[in-house]
Amino acid sequence: MKSKGKGKIKIKTHKGAKKRVRVTAGGKLKIRRAGAGHLLSHKSGNRRRHLRQAKILVGAHAKNILRAIGEL
């Protein structure tokens, strides 16, 4: 018979989230902004320029994603 392991159950990495975020050296999350993939002709240049910039996630939302990708 197998003996039961002592300890917590391992949490699986959420692969979709892992592919979409990067963890910075300071532990923050860096993501690509939504809405910059296509249909850009009707968006203003100012809006498109801001969409090129990466977004830094902090706070509770970032903590949930960090847990999902196995960084916490």
PyMOL Python script that loads the backbone (N, CA, C, O; Angstrom):
from pymol import cmd

cmd.read_pdbstr("""\
ATOM      1  N   MET A   1       0.825  -1.197   0.000  1.00  0.00           N
ATOM      2  CA  MET A   1       0.000   0.000   0.000  1.00  0.00           C
ATOM      3  C   MET A   1       0.864   1.254   0.000  1.00  0.00           C
ATOM      4  O   MET A   1       1.944   1.285   0.589  1.00  0.00           O
ATOM      5  N   LYS A   2       0.374   2.270  -0.662  1.00  0.00           N
ATOM      6  CA  LYS A   2       1.097   3.545  -0.679  1.00  0.00           C
ATOM      7  C   LYS A   2       0.784   4.324   0.587  1.00  0.00           C
ATOM      8  O   LYS A   2      -0.349   4.323   1.069  1.00  0.00           O
ATOM      9  N   SER A   3       1.795   4.983   1.114  1.00  0.00           N
ATOM     10  CA  SER A   3       1.558   5.822   2.282  1.00  0.00           C
ATOM     11  C   SER A   3       1.112   7.201   1.809  1.00  0.00           C
ATOM     12  O   SER A   3       1.531   7.676   0.753  1.00  0.00           O
ATOM     13  N   LYS A   4       0.270   7.825   2.593  1.00  0.00           N
ATOM     14  CA  LYS A   4      -0.225   9.150   2.234  1.00  0.00           C
ATOM     15  C   LYS A   4       0.855  10.186   2.509  1.00  0.00           C
ATOM     16  O   LYS A   4       1.503  10.163   3.555  1.00  0.00           O
ATOM     17  N   GLY A   5       1.041  11.092   1.557  1.00  0.00           N
ATOM     18  CA  GLY A   5       2.056  12.129   1.714  1.00  0.00           C
ATOM     19  C   GLY A   5       1.633  13.179   2.723  1.00  0.00           C
ATOM     20  O   GLY A   5       0.446  13.467   2.880  1.00  0.00           O
ATOM     21  N   LYS A   6       2.587  13.729   3.386  1.00  0.00           N
ATOM     22  CA  LYS A   6       2.321  14.809   4.345  1.00  0.00           C
ATOM     23  C   LYS A   6       2.695  16.120   3.667  1.00  0.00           C
ATOM     24  O   LYS A   6       3.811  16.281   3.174  1.00  0.00           O
ATOM     25  N   GLY A   7       1.775  17.026   3.650  1.00  0.00           N
ATOM     26  CA  GLY A   7       2.050  18.320   3.043  1.00  0.00           C
ATOM     27  C   GLY A   7       0.891  18.798   2.191  1.00  0.00           C
ATOM     28  O   GLY A   7      -0.122  18.119   2.023  1.00  0.00           O
ATOM     29  N   LYS A   8       1.082  19.994   1.663  1.00  0.00           N
ATOM     30  CA  LYS A   8       0.033  20.612   0.856  1.00  0.00           C
ATOM     31  C   LYS A   8       0.029  20.038  -0.553  1.00  0.00           C
ATOM     32  O   LYS A   8       1.035  19.522  -1.040  1.00  0.00           O
ATOM     33  N   ILE A   9      -1.113  20.141  -1.182  1.00  0.00           N
ATOM     34  CA  ILE A   9      -1.259  19.718  -2.575  1.00  0.00           C
ATOM     35  C   ILE A   9      -0.595  20.774  -3.455  1.00  0.00           C
ATOM     36  O   ILE A   9      -0.751  21.972  -3.215  1.00  0.00           O
ATOM     37  N   LYS A  10       0.134  20.340  -4.460  1.00  0.00           N
ATOM     38  CA  LYS A  10       0.783  21.279  -5.369  1.00  0.00           C
ATOM     39  C   LYS A  10      -0.265  21.963  -6.234  1.00  0.00           C
ATOM     40  O   LYS A  10      -1.241  21.346  -6.659  1.00  0.00           O
ATOM     41  N   ILE A  11      -0.048  23.233  -6.485  1.00  0.00           N
ATOM     42  CA  ILE A  11      -0.952  24.006  -7.330  1.00  0.00           C
ATOM     43  C   ILE A  11      -0.397  24.014  -8.742  1.00  0.00           C
ATOM     44  O   ILE A  11       0.782  24.302  -8.948  1.00  0.00           O
ATOM     45  N   LYS A  12      -1.240  23.701  -9.716  1.00  0.00           N
ATOM     46  CA  LYS A  12      -0.809  23.688 -11.104  1.00  0.00           C
ATOM     47  C   LYS A  12      -0.659  25.117 -11.618  1.00  0.00           C
ATOM     48  O   LYS A  12      -1.431  26.008 -11.262  1.00  0.00           O
ATOM     49  N   THR A  13       0.345  25.312 -12.459  1.00  0.00           N
ATOM     50  CA  THR A  13       0.582  26.604 -13.085  1.00  0.00           C
ATOM     51  C   THR A  13      -0.477  26.856 -14.144  1.00  0.00           C
ATOM     52  O   THR A  13      -0.798  25.968 -14.934  1.00  0.00           O
ATOM     53  N   HIS A  14      -1.024  28.075 -14.161  1.00  0.00           N
ATOM     54  CA  HIS A  14      -1.981  28.459 -15.200  1.00  0.00           C
ATOM     55  C   HIS A  14      -1.170  28.888 -16.419  1.00  0.00           C
ATOM     56  O   HIS A  14      -0.633  29.995 -16.462  1.00  0.00           O
ATOM     57  N   LYS A  15      -1.090  27.997 -17.412  1.00  0.00           N
ATOM     58  CA  LYS A  15      -0.209  28.204 -18.556  1.00  0.00           C
ATOM     59  C   LYS A  15      -0.597  29.416 -19.407  1.00  0.00           C
ATOM     60  O   LYS A  15       0.271  30.088 -19.964  1.00  0.00           O
ATOM     61  N   GLY A  16      -1.898  29.692 -19.506  1.00  0.00           N
ATOM     62  CA  GLY A  16      -2.338  30.852 -20.282  1.00  0.00           C
ATOM     63  C   GLY A  16      -1.856  32.145 -19.663  1.00  0.00           C
ATOM     64  O   GLY A  16      -1.431  33.054 -20.376  1.00  0.00           O
ATOM     65  N   ALA A  17      -1.917  32.239 -18.343  1.00  0.00           N
ATOM     66  CA  ALA A  17      -1.447  33.435 -17.640  1.00  0.00           C
ATOM     67  C   ALA A  17       0.075  33.531 -17.707  1.00  0.00           C
ATOM     68  O   ALA A  17       0.629  34.621 -17.854  1.00  0.00           O
ATOM     69  N   LYS A  18       0.737  32.399 -17.600  1.00  0.00           N
ATOM     70  CA  LYS A  18       2.204  32.360 -17.610  1.00  0.00           C
ATOM     71  C   LYS A  18       2.765  32.916 -18.924  1.00  0.00           C
ATOM     72  O   LYS A  18       3.815  33.560 -18.933  1.00  0.00           O
ATOM     73  N   LYS A  19       2.055  32.662 -20.036  1.00  0.00           N
ATOM     74  CA  LYS A  19       2.514  33.117 -21.341  1.00  0.00           C
ATOM     75  C   LYS A  19       2.271  34.615 -21.548  1.00  0.00           C
ATOM     76  O   LYS A  19       2.884  35.218 -22.429  1.00  0.00           O
ATOM     77  N   ARG A  20       1.402  35.214 -20.765  1.00  0.00           N
ATOM     78  CA  ARG A  20       0.992  36.596 -20.992  1.00  0.00           C
ATOM     79  C   ARG A  20       1.611  37.613 -20.045  1.00  0.00           C
ATOM     80  O   ARG A  20       1.483  38.817 -20.267  1.00  0.00           O
ATOM     81  N   VAL A  21       2.273  37.158 -19.005  1.00  0.00           N
ATOM     82  CA  VAL A  21       2.847  38.099 -18.043  1.00  0.00           C
ATOM     83  C   VAL A  21       4.324  37.816 -17.815  1.00  0.00           C
ATOM     84  O   VAL A  21       4.799  36.699 -18.019  1.00  0.00           O
ATOM     85  N   ARG A  22       5.038  38.852 -17.388  1.00  0.00           N
ATOM     86  CA  ARG A  22       6.436  38.723 -16.981  1.00  0.00           C
ATOM     87  C   ARG A  22       6.555  39.312 -15.588  1.00  0.00           C
ATOM     88  O   ARG A  22       5.913  40.311 -15.265  1.00  0.00           O
ATOM     89  N   VAL A  23       7.376  38.688 -14.775  1.00  0.00           N
ATOM     90  CA  VAL A  23       7.611  39.195 -13.432  1.00  0.00           C
ATOM     91  C   VAL A  23       8.884  40.028 -13.474  1.00  0.00           C
ATOM     92  O   VAL A  23       9.930  39.562 -13.925  1.00  0.00           O
ATOM     93  N   THR A  24       8.782  41.277 -12.996  1.00  0.00           N
ATOM     94  CA  THR A  24       9.952  42.158 -12.978  1.00  0.00           C
ATOM     95  C   THR A  24      10.853  41.773 -11.814  1.00  0.00           C
ATOM     96  O   THR A  24      10.484  40.949 -10.977  1.00  0.00           O
ATOM     97  N   ALA A  25      12.035  42.376 -11.767  1.00  0.00           N
ATOM     98  CA  ALA A  25      12.990  42.090 -10.693  1.00  0.00           C
ATOM     99  C   ALA A  25      12.431  42.480  -9.330  1.00  0.00           C
ATOM    100  O   ALA A  25      12.789  41.888  -8.312  1.00  0.00           O
ATOM    101  N   GLY A  26      11.551  43.478  -9.315  1.00  0.00           N
ATOM    102  CA  GLY A  26      10.946  43.932  -8.062  1.00  0.00           C
ATOM    103  C   GLY A  26       9.708  43.152  -7.667  1.00  0.00           C
ATOM    104  O   GLY A  26       9.095  43.431  -6.636  1.00  0.00           O
ATOM    105  N   GLY A  27       9.333  42.165  -8.491  1.00  0.00           N
ATOM    106  CA  GLY A  27       8.178  41.338  -8.161  1.00  0.00           C
ATOM    107  C   GLY A  27       6.856  41.829  -8.704  1.00  0.00           C
ATOM    108  O   GLY A  27       5.808  41.260  -8.398  1.00  0.00           O
ATOM    109  N   LYS A  28       6.890  42.887  -9.513  1.00  0.00           N
ATOM    110  CA  LYS A  28       5.654  43.385 -10.123  1.00  0.00           C
ATOM    111  C   LYS A  28       5.396  42.617 -11.415  1.00  0.00           C
ATOM    112  O   LYS A  28       6.280  41.925 -11.921  1.00  0.00           O
ATOM    113  N   LEU A  29       4.188  42.742 -11.943  1.00  0.00           N
ATOM    114  CA  LEU A  29       3.833  42.055 -13.180  1.00  0.00           C
ATOM    115  C   LEU A  29       3.790  43.033 -14.340  1.00  0.00           C
ATOM    116  O   LEU A  29       3.271  44.143 -14.219  1.00  0.00           O
ATOM    117  N   LYS A  30       4.341  42.606 -15.460  1.00  0.00           N
ATOM    118  CA  LYS A  30       4.356  43.420 -16.658  1.00  0.00           C
ATOM    119  C   LYS A  30       3.517  42.704 -17.711  1.00  0.00           C
ATOM    120  O   LYS A  30       3.771  41.541 -18.023  1.00  0.00           O
ATOM    121  N   ILE A  31       2.508  43.402 -18.264  1.00  0.00           N
ATOM    122  CA  ILE A  31       1.631  42.798 -19.263  1.00  0.00           C
ATOM    123  C   ILE A  31       1.520  43.706 -20.485  1.00  0.00           C
ATOM    124  O   ILE A  31       1.803  44.903 -20.423  1.00  0.00           O
ATOM    125  N   ARG A  32       1.106  43.108 -21.586  1.00  0.00           N
ATOM    126  CA  ARG A  32       0.839  43.866 -22.811  1.00  0.00           C
ATOM    127  C   ARG A  32      -0.584  44.392 -22.742  1.00  0.00           C
ATOM    128  O   ARG A  32      -1.489  43.702 -22.272  1.00  0.00           O
ATOM    129  N   ARG A  33      -0.773  45.599 -23.205  1.00  0.00           N
ATOM    130  CA  ARG A  33      -2.109  46.196 -23.158  1.00  0.00           C
ATOM    131  C   ARG A  33      -3.033  45.589 -24.208  1.00  0.00           C
ATOM    132  O   ARG A  33      -2.601  45.244 -25.308  1.00  0.00           O
ATOM    133  N   ALA A  34      -4.281  45.465 -23.861  1.00  0.00           N
ATOM    134  CA  ALA A  34      -5.281  44.931 -24.780  1.00  0.00           C
ATOM    135  C   ALA A  34      -5.707  46.010 -25.773  1.00  0.00           C
ATOM    136  O   ALA A  34      -5.643  47.202 -25.474  1.00  0.00           O
ATOM    137  N   GLY A  35      -6.141  45.580 -26.952  1.00  0.00           N
ATOM    138  CA  GLY A  35      -6.707  46.507 -27.922  1.00  0.00           C
ATOM    139  C   GLY A  35      -5.708  47.045 -28.932  1.00  0.00           C
ATOM    140  O   GLY A  35      -6.050  47.936 -29.709  1.00  0.00           O
ATOM    141  N   ALA A  36      -4.487  46.532 -28.945  1.00  0.00           N
ATOM    142  CA  ALA A  36      -3.482  47.052 -29.863  1.00  0.00           C
ATOM    143  C   ALA A  36      -3.146  46.067 -30.981  1.00  0.00           C
ATOM    144  O   ALA A  36      -2.170  46.260 -31.707  1.00  0.00           O
ATOM    145  N   GLY A  37      -3.942  45.022 -31.121  1.00  0.00           N
ATOM    146  CA  GLY A  37      -3.627  43.993 -32.109  1.00  0.00           C
ATOM    147  C   GLY A  37      -4.085  44.317 -33.521  1.00  0.00           C
ATOM    148  O   GLY A  37      -3.340  44.105 -34.478  1.00  0.00           O
ATOM    149  N   HIS A  38      -5.294  44.825 -33.659  1.00  0.00           N
ATOM    150  CA  HIS A  38      -5.832  45.124 -34.983  1.00  0.00           C
ATOM    151  C   HIS A  38      -6.919  46.171 -34.839  1.00  0.00           C
ATOM    152  O   HIS A  38      -7.206  46.617 -33.728  1.00  0.00           O
ATOM    153  N   LEU A  39      -7.533  46.573 -35.958  1.00  0.00           N
ATOM    154  CA  LEU A  39      -8.552  47.637 -35.999  1.00  0.00           C
ATOM    155  C   LEU A  39      -8.009  48.941 -35.402  1.00  0.00           C
ATOM    156  O   LEU A  39      -8.660  49.573 -34.571  1.00  0.00           O
ATOM    157  N   LEU A  40      -6.810  49.329 -35.840  1.00  0.00           N
ATOM    158  CA  LEU A  40      -6.157  50.497 -35.266  1.00  0.00           C
ATOM    159  C   LEU A  40      -6.416  51.782 -36.053  1.00  0.00           C
ATOM    160  O   LEU A  40      -6.073  52.869 -35.589  1.00  0.00           O
ATOM    161  N   SER A  41      -7.010  51.668 -37.228  1.00  0.00           N
ATOM    162  CA  SER A  41      -7.138  52.845 -38.086  1.00  0.00           C
ATOM    163  C   SER A  41      -8.056  53.914 -37.493  1.00  0.00           C
ATOM    164  O   SER A  41      -7.838  55.102 -37.730  1.00  0.00           O
ATOM    165  N   HIS A  42      -9.069  53.523 -36.734  1.00  0.00           N
ATOM    166  CA  HIS A  42      -9.979  54.520 -36.181  1.00  0.00           C
ATOM    167  C   HIS A  42      -9.545  55.030 -34.804  1.00  0.00           C
ATOM    168  O   HIS A  42     -10.160  55.942 -34.251  1.00  0.00           O
ATOM    169  N   LYS A  43      -8.484  54.437 -34.260  1.00  0.00           N
ATOM    170  CA  LYS A  43      -7.979  54.879 -32.954  1.00  0.00           C
ATOM    171  C   LYS A  43      -6.989  56.014 -33.173  1.00  0.00           C
ATOM    172  O   LYS A  43      -6.230  56.011 -34.142  1.00  0.00           O
ATOM    173  N   SER A  44      -7.005  56.973 -32.273  1.00  0.00           N
ATOM    174  CA  SER A  44      -6.121  58.124 -32.424  1.00  0.00           C
ATOM    175  C   SER A  44      -4.664  57.720 -32.212  1.00  0.00           C
ATOM    176  O   SER A  44      -4.368  56.700 -31.589  1.00  0.00           O
ATOM    177  N   GLY A  45      -3.767  58.542 -32.744  1.00  0.00           N
ATOM    178  CA  GLY A  45      -2.341  58.278 -32.591  1.00  0.00           C
ATOM    179  C   GLY A  45      -1.920  58.283 -31.133  1.00  0.00           C
ATOM    180  O   GLY A  45      -1.076  57.487 -30.721  1.00  0.00           O
ATOM    181  N   ASN A  46      -2.501  59.169 -30.364  1.00  0.00           N
ATOM    182  CA  ASN A  46      -2.199  59.257 -28.928  1.00  0.00           C
ATOM    183  C   ASN A  46      -2.601  57.968 -28.225  1.00  0.00           C
ATOM    184  O   ASN A  46      -1.862  57.448 -27.389  1.00  0.00           O
ATOM    185  N   ARG A  47      -3.771  57.464 -28.571  1.00  0.00           N
ATOM    186  CA  ARG A  47      -4.264  56.219 -27.973  1.00  0.00           C
ATOM    187  C   ARG A  47      -3.382  55.034 -28.373  1.00  0.00           C
ATOM    188  O   ARG A  47      -3.057  54.185 -27.543  1.00  0.00           O
ATOM    189  N   ARG A  48      -2.997  54.985 -29.659  1.00  0.00           N
ATOM    190  CA  ARG A  48      -2.136  53.890 -30.132  1.00  0.00           C
ATOM    191  C   ARG A  48      -0.765  53.941 -29.474  1.00  0.00           C
ATOM    192  O   ARG A  48      -0.185  52.904 -29.153  1.00  0.00           O
ATOM    193  N   ARG A  49      -0.254  55.140 -29.275  1.00  0.00           N
ATOM    194  CA  ARG A  49       1.052  55.300 -28.630  1.00  0.00           C
ATOM    195  C   ARG A  49       1.006  54.783 -27.196  1.00  0.00           C
ATOM    196  O   ARG A  49       1.945  54.132 -26.739  1.00  0.00           O
ATOM    197  N   HIS A  50      -0.068  55.068 -26.495  1.00  0.00           N
ATOM    198  CA  HIS A  50      -0.218  54.573 -25.117  1.00  0.00           C
ATOM    199  C   HIS A  50      -0.417  53.059 -25.077  1.00  0.00           C
ATOM    200  O   HIS A  50      -0.004  52.406 -24.118  1.00  0.00           O
ATOM    201  N   LEU A  51      -1.043  52.498 -26.102  1.00  0.00           N
ATOM    202  CA  LEU A  51      -1.239  51.053 -26.165  1.00  0.00           C
ATOM    203  C   LEU A  51       0.077  50.301 -26.374  1.00  0.00           C
ATOM    204  O   LEU A  51       0.181  49.122 -26.036  1.00  0.00           O
ATOM    205  N   ARG A  52       1.083  50.986 -26.933  1.00  0.00           N
ATOM    206  CA  ARG A  52       2.393  50.347 -27.123  1.00  0.00           C
ATOM    207  C   ARG A  52       3.134  50.152 -25.809  1.00  0.00           C
ATOM    208  O   ARG A  52       4.000  49.284 -25.703  1.00  0.00           O
ATOM    209  N   GLN A  53       2.800  50.946 -24.820  1.00  0.00           N
ATOM    210  CA  GLN A  53       3.491  50.857 -23.533  1.00  0.00           C
ATOM    211  C   GLN A  53       2.982  49.656 -22.742  1.00  0.00           C
ATOM    212  O   GLN A  53       1.783  49.378 -22.728  1.00  0.00           O
ATOM    213  N   ALA A  54       3.886  48.956 -22.094  1.00  0.00           N
ATOM    214  CA  ALA A  54       3.492  47.833 -21.235  1.00  0.00           C
ATOM    215  C   ALA A  54       2.823  48.378 -19.981  1.00  0.00           C
ATOM    216  O   ALA A  54       3.048  49.522 -19.586  1.00  0.00           O
ATOM    217  N   LYS A  55       2.004  47.548 -19.370  1.00  0.00           N
ATOM    218  CA  LYS A  55       1.316  47.953 -18.144  1.00  0.00           C
ATOM    219  C   LYS A  55       1.916  47.173 -16.979  1.00  0.00           C
ATOM    220  O   LYS A  55       2.199  45.981 -17.098  1.00  0.00           O
ATOM    221  N   ILE A  56       2.107  47.857 -15.851  1.00  0.00           N
ATOM    222  CA  ILE A  56       2.627  47.229 -14.644  1.00  0.00           C
ATOM    223  C   ILE A  56       1.446  46.977 -13.706  1.00  0.00           C
ATOM    224  O   ILE A  56       0.713  47.903 -13.358  1.00  0.00           O
ATOM    225  N   LEU A  57       1.271  45.733 -13.306  1.00  0.00           N
ATOM    226  CA  LEU A  57       0.191  45.369 -12.388  1.00  0.00           C
ATOM    227  C   LEU A  57       0.734  45.266 -10.972  1.00  0.00           C
ATOM    228  O   LEU A  57       1.773  44.648 -10.737  1.00  0.00           O
ATOM    229  N   VAL A  58       0.023  45.877 -10.030  1.00  0.00           N
ATOM    230  CA  VAL A  58       0.357  45.755  -8.613  1.00  0.00           C
ATOM    231  C   VAL A  58      -0.942  45.551  -7.838  1.00  0.00           C
ATOM    232  O   VAL A  58      -2.027  45.747  -8.386  1.00  0.00           O
ATOM    233  N   GLY A  59      -0.843  45.171  -6.604  1.00  0.00           N
ATOM    234  CA  GLY A  59      -2.021  45.040  -5.756  1.00  0.00           C
ATOM    235  C   GLY A  59      -2.610  43.647  -5.747  1.00  0.00           C
ATOM    236  O   GLY A  59      -1.942  42.670  -6.084  1.00  0.00           O
ATOM    237  N   ALA A  60      -3.871  43.571  -5.356  1.00  0.00           N
ATOM    238  CA  ALA A  60      -4.547  42.290  -5.150  1.00  0.00           C
ATOM    239  C   ALA A  60      -4.675  41.494  -6.448  1.00  0.00           C
ATOM    240  O   ALA A  60      -4.521  40.273  -6.445  1.00  0.00           O
ATOM    241  N   HIS A  61      -4.956  42.178  -7.552  1.00  0.00           N
ATOM    242  CA  HIS A  61      -5.105  41.489  -8.840  1.00  0.00           C
ATOM    243  C   HIS A  61      -3.787  40.827  -9.235  1.00  0.00           C
ATOM    244  O   HIS A  61      -3.771  39.692  -9.709  1.00  0.00           O
ATOM    245  N   ALA A  62      -2.695  41.540  -9.036  1.00  0.00           N
ATOM    246  CA  ALA A  62      -1.371  41.003  -9.350  1.00  0.00           C
ATOM    247  C   ALA A  62      -1.044  39.815  -8.461  1.00  0.00           C
ATOM    248  O   ALA A  62      -0.424  38.850  -8.909  1.00  0.00           O
ATOM    249  N   LYS A  63      -1.456  39.882  -7.218  1.00  0.00           N
ATOM    250  CA  LYS A  63      -1.185  38.785  -6.276  1.00  0.00           C
ATOM    251  C   LYS A  63      -1.888  37.508  -6.723  1.00  0.00           C
ATOM    252  O   LYS A  63      -1.318  36.421  -6.629  1.00  0.00           O
ATOM    253  N   ASN A  64      -3.118  37.631  -7.207  1.00  0.00           N
ATOM    254  CA  ASN A  64      -3.850  36.467  -7.705  1.00  0.00           C
ATOM    255  C   ASN A  64      -3.173  35.860  -8.919  1.00  0.00           C
ATOM    256  O   ASN A  64      -3.090  34.638  -9.044  1.00  0.00           O
ATOM    257  N   ILE A  65      -2.692  36.709  -9.813  1.00  0.00           N
ATOM    258  CA  ILE A  65      -2.025  36.207 -11.010  1.00  0.00           C
ATOM    259  C   ILE A  65      -0.694  35.562 -10.651  1.00  0.00           C
ATOM    260  O   ILE A  65      -0.340  34.520 -11.203  1.00  0.00           O
ATOM    261  N   LEU A  66       0.046  36.173  -9.728  1.00  0.00           N
ATOM    262  CA  LEU A  66       1.315  35.576  -9.275  1.00  0.00           C
ATOM    263  C   LEU A  66       1.096  34.190  -8.694  1.00  0.00           C
ATOM    264  O   LEU A  66       1.908  33.289  -8.909  1.00  0.00           O
ATOM    265  N   ARG A  67       0.021  34.016  -7.970  1.00  0.00           N
ATOM    266  CA  ARG A  67      -0.301  32.697  -7.406  1.00  0.00           C
ATOM    267  C   ARG A  67      -0.636  31.721  -8.530  1.00  0.00           C
ATOM    268  O   ARG A  67      -0.260  30.551  -8.470  1.00  0.00           O
ATOM    269  N   ALA A  68      -1.344  32.198  -9.556  1.00  0.00           N
ATOM    270  CA  ALA A  68      -1.738  31.331 -10.660  1.00  0.00           C
ATOM    271  C   ALA A  68      -0.545  30.850 -11.488  1.00  0.00           C
ATOM    272  O   ALA A  68      -0.543  29.735 -12.009  1.00  0.00           O
ATOM    273  N   ILE A  69       0.475  31.719 -11.599  1.00  0.00           N
ATOM    274  CA  ILE A  69       1.623  31.329 -12.413  1.00  0.00           C
ATOM    275  C   ILE A  69       2.744  30.700 -11.598  1.00  0.00           C
ATOM    276  O   ILE A  69       3.809  30.391 -12.133  1.00  0.00           O
ATOM    277  N   GLY A  70       2.504  30.511 -10.313  1.00  0.00           N
ATOM    278  CA  GLY A  70       3.444  29.788  -9.480  1.00  0.00           C
ATOM    279  C   GLY A  70       4.607  30.601  -8.966  1.00  0.00           C
ATOM    280  O   GLY A  70       5.662  30.045  -8.662  1.00  0.00           O
ATOM    281  N   GLU A  71       4.436  31.911  -8.861  1.00  0.00           N
ATOM    282  CA  GLU A  71       5.513  32.779  -8.378  1.00  0.00           C
ATOM    283  C   GLU A  71       5.356  33.130  -6.904  1.00  0.00           C
ATOM    284  O   GLU A  71       6.267  33.704  -6.308  1.00  0.00           O
ATOM    285  N   LEU A  72       4.223  32.797  -6.312  1.00  0.00           N
ATOM    286  CA  LEU A  72       3.993  33.118  -4.891  1.00  0.00           C
ATOM    287  C   LEU A  72       4.069  31.891  -4.029  1.00  0.00           C
ATOM    288  O   LEU A  72       3.901  31.980  -2.813  1.00  0.00           O
TER     289      LEU A  72
END
""", "prot")
cmd.dss("prot")
cmd.show_as("cartoon", "prot")
cmd.util.cbc("prot")
cmd.orient("prot")
